[in-house]
Amino acid sequence: MTTEEKGVFSKDSVIVFVEQANDGTYWGTSQNIPGVVSAFGNSLEELKANFNQAFLDYLEVARELGEPWLRDVEGLGNYLFKLNLQSFFRLVPEVKISAIAEKAGINASLLRQYATGKANASETRAKQIEKAVHQLGQELLSVSL
């Protein structure tokens, strides 16, 4: 049984959990591949570039060692960067919390608590907020200036 059959891999993406340290540095850690790939950056863009290089280095070492799982991960050229609510709202301060709350159909005060870490959103609530953020993104993409 391959690692993909065991449910370890996303179909085509490496899942990267992103956290922001108190000093503002972004850290990314792989979630769905054998071992760990980790990188950091002073911005999300820098983290993405550094993670890509770290992943390429990871593949090179796996080739040198003849790792049996290598064929399962070589085709994973995409990355899915996942952020928690606190990191998202710090990363994108232009996003108005009250507007996202209204779009998601939740109380703006509660969303502020999620954004500051005073309360934790359930998985269902986080998906509801994610959907509202994606809807806003689609609306913005439809604008032409």
Phi, psi and omega in degrees: 000129179281165179294332178292321179295333178280357178086018183282327187255148164287158183303316185218009185227147170272126178275127183238117177274127184251133175230153177247125179285166180300332179276003178094352179291138176263133177243136177235135181228131179295150184238343191226029177228159177299139182074199183223135169246130183222147178206168177219167177195161179280349175218167178296322179297319178294319176301315181300316179295316180293322179294318179302315179295319179296322179293319177297320177296320178301315179295320180297316179295319179298321177297314181298325181272353181065038182299132183292339181271358185305315183298334179287332184253346182299328181277357181278090182261353181256154177237139175247105182272120182250131179242152171278169185299319179302310181296320180300310184289334173287322182291324184236072183293346178291340180283121182280119184301318182296325179291319178294318179300315180297316180296326180275348180075033178234167181291130182297324179297319178296317179296323176299322178295320176297316184293332180263354179086008179284340176218156179249132179279141173292167179299319179297315180293320179298320178294324178297317179291318178302317179299318179295320178296317179295322177298316177299317179300317178297319178297317179294322179294336181279353181275137176234133181246000000 
